[in-house]
Amino acid sequence: MFIISRHVGEPIRIGDDVLITVTKATSEEALVHIGIEAPRSIEIYRSEIYEKIQNEKKANRKEMATTITDKCPHNPFNRIDITISNIPKFAGKVIHGV
């Protein structure tokens, strides 16, 4: 982790496209407000929100895999092989369900 000290109004630049500026700091609450300037293509989340999103995605993937396996009762071996092409994470990969 890189640690740097900044006063209110002093920016930090990350690469060519991201600028972070301390906009307010309070000693009584030990709170720092920051402003972030970045291209719209860069997603910016508070850490707890990002973790929640990732956990929901993971739960949805597990639910989808369970649903796909359960929906194949006519298969005597209860095995299916499918290609999922509409989900970027799995695009072009074969999923084997048991």
Biotite code that builds the C-alpha atoms (Angstrom):
import biotite.structure as struc

atoms = struc.array([
    struc.Atom([0.000, 0.000, 0.000], chain_id="A", res_id=1, res_name="MET", atom_name="CA", element="C"),
    struc.Atom([1.257, 3.424, -0.961], chain_id="A", res_id=2, res_name="PHE", atom_name="CA", element="C"),
    struc.Atom([0.605, 6.042, 1.750], chain_id="A", res_id=3, res_name="ILE", atom_name="CA", element="C"),
    struc.Atom([0.713, 9.747, 0.988], chain_id="A", res_id=4, res_name="ILE", atom_name="CA", element="C"),
    struc.Atom([-0.208, 12.859, 3.005], chain_id="A", res_id=5, res_name="SER", atom_name="CA", element="C"),
    struc.Atom([-2.376, 15.590, 1.455], chain_id="A", res_id=6, res_name="ARG", atom_name="CA", element="C"),
    struc.Atom([-3.952, 18.793, 2.702], chain_id="A", res_id=7, res_name="HIS", atom_name="CA", element="C"),
    struc.Atom([-7.474, 19.818, 1.736], chain_id="A", res_id=8, res_name="VAL", atom_name="CA", element="C"),
    struc.Atom([-7.486, 20.818, -1.926], chain_id="A", res_id=9, res_name="GLY", atom_name="CA", element="C"),
    struc.Atom([-4.308, 18.943, -2.832], chain_id="A", res_id=10, res_name="GLU", atom_name="CA", element="C"),
    struc.Atom([-4.832, 16.329, -5.552], chain_id="A", res_id=11, res_name="PRO", atom_name="CA", element="C"),
    struc.Atom([-3.351, 12.916, -6.214], chain_id="A", res_id=12, res_name="ILE", atom_name="CA", element="C"),
    struc.Atom([-3.107, 11.703, -9.802], chain_id="A", res_id=13, res_name="ARG", atom_name="CA", element="C"),
    struc.Atom([-3.384, 8.022, -10.751], chain_id="A", res_id=14, res_name="ILE", atom_name="CA", element="C"),
    struc.Atom([-2.246, 7.423, -14.296], chain_id="A", res_id=15, res_name="GLY", atom_name="CA", element="C"),
    struc.Atom([-3.414, 9.887, -16.947], chain_id="A", res_id=16, res_name="ASP", atom_name="CA", element="C"),
    struc.Atom([-7.126, 9.677, -16.257], chain_id="A", res_id=17, res_name="ASP", atom_name="CA", element="C"),
    struc.Atom([-7.815, 9.626, -12.506], chain_id="A", res_id=18, res_name="VAL", atom_name="CA", element="C"),
    struc.Atom([-7.554, 12.591, -10.155], chain_id="A", res_id=19, res_name="LEU", atom_name="CA", element="C"),
    struc.Atom([-8.333, 12.272, -6.426], chain_id="A", res_id=20, res_name="ILE", atom_name="CA", element="C"),
    struc.Atom([-8.658, 15.419, -4.311], chain_id="A", res_id=21, res_name="THR", atom_name="CA", element="C"),
    struc.Atom([-9.129, 15.782, -0.556], chain_id="A", res_id=22, res_name="VAL", atom_name="CA", element="C"),
    struc.Atom([-12.156, 18.085, -0.291], chain_id="A", res_id=23, res_name="THR", atom_name="CA", element="C"),
    struc.Atom([-12.744, 18.099, 3.467], chain_id="A", res_id=24, res_name="LYS", atom_name="CA", element="C"),
    struc.Atom([-11.134, 16.652, 6.590], chain_id="A", res_id=25, res_name="ALA", atom_name="CA", element="C"),
    struc.Atom([-12.522, 16.685, 10.127], chain_id="A", res_id=26, res_name="THR", atom_name="CA", element="C"),
    struc.Atom([-10.429, 15.806, 13.142], chain_id="A", res_id=27, res_name="SER", atom_name="CA", element="C"),
    struc.Atom([-13.386, 15.327, 15.492], chain_id="A", res_id=28, res_name="GLU", atom_name="CA", element="C"),
    struc.Atom([-14.865, 12.510, 13.406], chain_id="A", res_id=29, res_name="GLU", atom_name="CA", element="C"),
    struc.Atom([-11.595, 11.350, 11.826], chain_id="A", res_id=30, res_name="ALA", atom_name="CA", element="C"),
    struc.Atom([-13.391, 11.664, 8.509], chain_id="A", res_id=31, res_name="LEU", atom_name="CA", element="C"),
    struc.Atom([-11.960, 12.586, 5.124], chain_id="A", res_id=32, res_name="VAL", atom_name="CA", element="C"),
    struc.Atom([-14.047, 13.578, 2.101], chain_id="A", res_id=33, res_name="HIS", atom_name="CA", element="C"),
    struc.Atom([-12.482, 12.945, -1.275], chain_id="A", res_id=34, res_name="ILE", atom_name="CA", element="C"),
    struc.Atom([-13.452, 13.876, -4.800], chain_id="A", res_id=35, res_name="GLY", atom_name="CA", element="C"),
    struc.Atom([-12.660, 11.532, -7.674], chain_id="A", res_id=36, res_name="ILE", atom_name="CA", element="C"),
    struc.Atom([-12.430, 12.596, -11.314], chain_id="A", res_id=37, res_name="GLU", atom_name="CA", element="C"),
    struc.Atom([-12.278, 9.640, -13.674], chain_id="A", res_id=38, res_name="ALA", atom_name="CA", element="C"),
    struc.Atom([-13.638, 8.563, -17.055], chain_id="A", res_id=39, res_name="PRO", atom_name="CA", element="C"),
    struc.Atom([-17.144, 7.071, -16.982], chain_id="A", res_id=40, res_name="ARG", atom_name="CA", element="C"),
    struc.Atom([-15.655, 3.779, -18.135], chain_id="A", res_id=41, res_name="SER", atom_name="CA", element="C"),
    struc.Atom([-13.965, 3.346, -14.741], chain_id="A", res_id=42, res_name="ILE", atom_name="CA", element="C"),
    struc.Atom([-16.330, 1.999, -12.099], chain_id="A", res_id=43, res_name="GLU", atom_name="CA", element="C"),
    struc.Atom([-15.848, 3.544, -8.652], chain_id="A", res_id=44, res_name="ILE", atom_name="CA", element="C"),
    struc.Atom([-17.342, 1.922, -5.549], chain_id="A", res_id=45, res_name="TYR", atom_name="CA", element="C"),
    struc.Atom([-16.904, 2.116, -1.807], chain_id="A", res_id=46, res_name="ARG", atom_name="CA", element="C"),
    struc.Atom([-15.270, -1.169, -0.770], chain_id="A", res_id=47, res_name="SER", atom_name="CA", element="C"),
    struc.Atom([-18.301, -2.500, 1.141], chain_id="A", res_id=48, res_name="GLU", atom_name="CA", element="C"),
    struc.Atom([-20.567, -1.871, -1.870], chain_id="A", res_id=49, res_name="ILE", atom_name="CA", element="C"),
    struc.Atom([-18.118, -3.552, -4.247], chain_id="A", res_id=50, res_name="TYR", atom_name="CA", element="C"),
    struc.Atom([-17.929, -6.630, -1.983], chain_id="A", res_id=51, res_name="GLU", atom_name="CA", element="C"),
    struc.Atom([-21.740, -6.818, -1.847], chain_id="A", res_id=52, res_name="LYS", atom_name="CA", element="C"),
    struc.Atom([-21.955, -6.690, -5.657], chain_id="A", res_id=53, res_name="ILE", atom_name="CA", element="C"),
    struc.Atom([-19.324, -9.427, -6.006], chain_id="A", res_id=54, res_name="GLN", atom_name="CA", element="C"),
    struc.Atom([-21.104, -11.644, -3.450], chain_id="A", res_id=55, res_name="ASN", atom_name="CA", element="C"),
    struc.Atom([-24.414, -11.210, -5.311], chain_id="A", res_id=56, res_name="GLU", atom_name="CA", element="C"),
    struc.Atom([-22.759, -12.118, -8.626], chain_id="A", res_id=57, res_name="LYS", atom_name="CA", element="C"),
    struc.Atom([-21.220, -15.206, -7.033], chain_id="A", res_id=58, res_name="LYS", atom_name="CA", element="C"),
    struc.Atom([-24.588, -16.272, -5.549], chain_id="A", res_id=59, res_name="ALA", atom_name="CA", element="C"),
    struc.Atom([-26.294, -15.754, -8.927], chain_id="A", res_id=60, res_name="ASN", atom_name="CA", element="C"),
    struc.Atom([-23.695, -17.941, -10.671], chain_id="A", res_id=61, res_name="ARG", atom_name="CA", element="C"),
    struc.Atom([-24.234, -20.723, -8.104], chain_id="A", res_id=62, res_name="LYS", atom_name="CA", element="C"),
    struc.Atom([-28.017, -20.413, -8.441], chain_id="A", res_id=63, res_name="GLU", atom_name="CA", element="C"),
    struc.Atom([-27.776, -20.562, -12.224], chain_id="A", res_id=64, res_name="MET", atom_name="CA", element="C"),
    struc.Atom([-25.599, -23.701, -12.118], chain_id="A", res_id=65, res_name="ALA", atom_name="CA", element="C"),
    struc.Atom([-28.027, -25.409, -9.720], chain_id="A", res_id=66, res_name="THR", atom_name="CA", element="C"),
    struc.Atom([-31.030, -24.463, -11.860], chain_id="A", res_id=67, res_name="THR", atom_name="CA", element="C"),
    struc.Atom([-29.396, -25.772, -15.033], chain_id="A", res_id=68, res_name="ILE", atom_name="CA", element="C"),
    struc.Atom([-28.598, -29.124, -13.394], chain_id="A", res_id=69, res_name="THR", atom_name="CA", element="C"),
    struc.Atom([-32.061, -29.503, -11.825], chain_id="A", res_id=70, res_name="ASP", atom_name="CA", element="C"),
    struc.Atom([-33.881, -28.762, -15.090], chain_id="A", res_id=71, res_name="LYS", atom_name="CA", element="C"),
    struc.Atom([-32.658, -31.911, -16.830], chain_id="A", res_id=72, res_name="CYS", atom_name="CA", element="C"),
    struc.Atom([-34.773, -34.778, -15.333], chain_id="A", res_id=73, res_name="PRO", atom_name="CA", element="C"),
    struc.Atom([-35.120, -36.633, -18.670], chain_id="A", res_id=74, res_name="HIS", atom_name="CA", element="C"),
    struc.Atom([-31.364, -37.211, -18.850], chain_id="A", res_id=75, res_name="ASN", atom_name="CA", element="C"),
    struc.Atom([-30.686, -40.689, -17.351], chain_id="A", res_id=76, res_name="PRO", atom_name="CA", element="C"),
    struc.Atom([-27.165, -39.685, -16.369], chain_id="A", res_id=77, res_name="PHE", atom_name="CA", element="C"),
    struc.Atom([-28.345, -36.329, -14.947], chain_id="A", res_id=78, res_name="ASN", atom_name="CA", element="C"),
    struc.Atom([-25.561, -34.646, -16.889], chain_id="A", res_id=79, res_name="ARG", atom_name="CA", element="C"),
    struc.Atom([-25.802, -31.729, -19.265], chain_id="A", res_id=80, res_name="ILE", atom_name="CA", element="C"),
    struc.Atom([-23.260, -29.933, -21.387], chain_id="A", res_id=81, res_name="ASP", atom_name="CA", element="C"),
    struc.Atom([-24.144, -26.419, -22.489], chain_id="A", res_id=82, res_name="ILE", atom_name="CA", element="C"),
    struc.Atom([-22.412, -23.368, -23.845], chain_id="A", res_id=83, res_name="THR", atom_name="CA", element="C"),
    struc.Atom([-23.420, -20.072, -22.314], chain_id="A", res_id=84, res_name="ILE", atom_name="CA", element="C"),
    struc.Atom([-22.786, -17.198, -24.675], chain_id="A", res_id=85, res_name="SER", atom_name="CA", element="C"),
    struc.Atom([-24.851, -14.351, -23.225], chain_id="A", res_id=86, res_name="ASN", atom_name="CA", element="C"),
    struc.Atom([-22.901, -14.006, -19.976], chain_id="A", res_id=87, res_name="ILE", atom_name="CA", element="C"),
    struc.Atom([-19.473, -12.382, -20.503], chain_id="A", res_id=88, res_name="PRO", atom_name="CA", element="C"),
    struc.Atom([-17.836, -14.234, -17.582], chain_id="A", res_id=89, res_name="LYS", atom_name="CA", element="C"),
    struc.Atom([-18.584, -17.621, -19.150], chain_id="A", res_id=90, res_name="PHE", atom_name="CA", element="C"),
    struc.Atom([-18.742, -16.723, -22.845], chain_id="A", res_id=91, res_name="ALA", atom_name="CA", element="C"),
    struc.Atom([-17.651, -19.594, -25.028], chain_id="A", res_id=92, res_name="GLY", atom_name="CA", element="C"),
    struc.Atom([-16.933, -22.003, -22.156], chain_id="A", res_id=93, res_name="LYS", atom_name="CA", element="C"),
    struc.Atom([-18.621, -25.363, -21.721], chain_id="A", res_id=94, res_name="VAL", atom_name="CA", element="C"),
    struc.Atom([-20.193, -25.994, -18.321], chain_id="A", res_id=95, res_name="ILE", atom_name="CA", element="C"),
    struc.Atom([-20.535, -29.596, -17.161], chain_id="A", res_id=96, res_name="HIS", atom_name="CA", element="C"),
    struc.Atom([-23.297, -30.168, -14.622], chain_id="A", res_id=97, res_name="GLY", atom_name="CA", element="C"),
    struc.Atom([-23.642, -33.325, -12.565], chain_id="A", res_id=98, res_name="VAL", atom_name="CA", element="C"),
])
